[in-house]
Amino acid sequence: MQLAPALPSGTGDQLDLVRRVDVRADLAGISVPTLVVITTADPLISPALQRH
């Protein structure tokens, strides 16, 4: 796994939020057309995990 040489400020706060918030139960309630975008060069989350 490769990481960026320097992580952007706020990365720690973002990771903390990801650990605490689970919105999976809310996803079934989305009733409008939705475009889901994944990144191919995210240094923190691989495309495989984004599809999970």
C-alpha positions in Angstrom: 0.0 0.0 0.0 1.3 3.4 -0.9 0.5 6.6 1.0 0.9 10.2 0.0 4.2 11.7 1.2 2.3 14.2 3.4 -1.3 13.8 4.5 -3.5 16.9 4.2 -4.5 18.7 7.4 -7.7 17.4 8.8 -7.0 13.8 7.7 -7.1 12.7 11.4 -10.4 14.3 12.0 -11.9 12.7 8.8 -10.7 9.3 9.8 -12.2 9.7 13.3 -15.5 10.6 11.6 -15.4 7.6 9.4 -14.8 5.3 12.4 -17.8 6.8 14.3 -20.5 7.2 11.6 -22.4 4.4 9.9 -24.9 5.5 7.3 -25.6 2.1 5.7 -29.1 1.9 7.2 -29.9 5.2 5.6 -28.9 4.1 2.1 -32.1 2.2 1.5 -34.1 5.4 2.0 -32.5 7.2 -0.9 -35.2 7.4 -3.5 -33.7 9.8 -6.1 -31.2 9.0 -8.9 -27.8 8.8 -7.3 -24.3 8.9 -8.9 -21.6 7.2 -6.8 -18.1 8.2 -7.6 -15.0 6.4 -6.5 -11.5 7.6 -6.9 -8.6 5.6 -8.5 -5.8 7.5 -6.9 -6.9 8.0 -3.3 -3.9 7.5 -1.1 -6.0 6.4 1.9 -8.8 4.2 0.5 -8.3 1.7 -2.4 -11.0 1.4 -5.1 -11.8 -2.1 -3.9 -12.7 -0.8 -0.4 -14.7 2.1 -2.0 -16.9 -0.5 -3.8 -17.5 -2.4 -0.6 
